[in-house]
Amino acid sequence: MQIAVVVNGEEHVRDVEPRLLLVHFLREDLGLTGTHWGCDTSNCGVCVVHLDGVPVKSCTVLAVMADGREVRTVEGLARGADLDPVQRGFIACHGLQCGFCTPGMLMTARWLLDHDPDPSTEDIRAALSGQLCRCTGYENIVRSVRWAAENGSEAAS
Amino acid sequence: MQVPASFQYRKATSVAHALSLLAEYGPEARVVAGGHSLLPMMKLRLAHPEALVDINDLAELAEIRVEGGALVIGALVRHAELLSSAVAGRHFPILHDAERVIADPIVRNRGTVGGSLCQADPSEDLSAVFAALRAELVVRGLDGERVVAARDFFVGPYETVLADGELLVAIRVPIRPSVSAYVKVDRRAGDWAVGAAAAVLELAGGVVAEVGIGLTALGARKFVAAEAEDHLRAGPPSGERFAEAARIAAAHCAPTADQRGPVDYKRHLAGELVARALRGAVGRAA
């Protein structure tokens, strides 16, 4: 069936099978491979994107469910060459090692800061509790989000 | 790559439309909302519906309101919405206790209250909570509406009294002065319960006028510890009586051994969690 999805501000019209998952629609149909595809069971959180402004695990959302809605992926965080504060925070605080979990961490962190500009480390840990870093770099991930909170006044969004 | 088998997909535009779609596609159709139980089961071919009826657009099912002396929670209310609902937390803090430990924040953004109940997973948290609260489930079909007590909704694991073509539309929790709490033991953040207990107490004149005790993942019939409730009703809310109720609840539940623990451990947990939930609820009394 035909769907029209606004992804990072740009409308895409595609003919898709109902069983196509949103993560594969983004990666395969649109070529937006920044969103990673991990556990496939909504546990690991590498596939988190914003659906109408709310973070969801895109391995457990059908592409047809996004018809007529807005999706924001990690590619939509930066504005041109200006990285989002959460991206700069991950650079400043060494918030990634292998980088596989990073897109999902960034999208959830952005949403957290949009709703709570000054979260405690406990708040950050709770917000990210549905996401796994198999390098176990959680300390630096939490620090990175705190850095973004403290240095994020010029948020690209 | 895990991908579901092919199916037909229809987006419902109203409850009436959803019901007509369910009638059109028959028993092989399934309702999908958050999809966080159904889609993984479809990927694993544990479920293979021929058609999905998507109810995500039905705003009429997505409200939390107080109406007719009851808290009414629409079936499509997301877990995150129930967790952030001030009116729900004010009347029934147990709902926030439970929502705080259901899956993780991202899953809670998508998963729905009604979907969790209809999935009827024995380890799902809200089944015991609404059973303890003696909630009423409002079910609509083409022939009209019927109300099912939460305690009568569950037939067994993954099985409810919903007939083909019926849709759970709302959960009604009668508002009476009560104290309540839900306590859960899990192995890590966001995991299914090893065991959990729900307690709802209506206290009047120094006695327990009514009590609901729910058990999650512990093999309790209808998700409740009815014998423990009987023990507490009409007596004082004392620690001694709570301890005896906990012992009764542990004796009457029927947990099964799995990777989360052996039977004797889970039975011990049942007693301990019932005692903690009862104490936690009473501790909230003003």
Interface residues (C-beta under 8 A of the other chain):
Chain A: M1 E17 P18 R19 L20 L21 H24 W37 D40 T41 S42 G45 V48 V54 P55 V56 K57 T60 V61 L62 V64 M65 D67 T108 A126 A127 S129 G130 Q131
Chain B: M1 Q2 V3 P4 A5 S6 F7 Q8 Y9 K11 V32 G35 H36 L39 P40 M42 K43 L52 D54 N56 A103 D104 P105 I106 V107 N109 R110 A189 G190
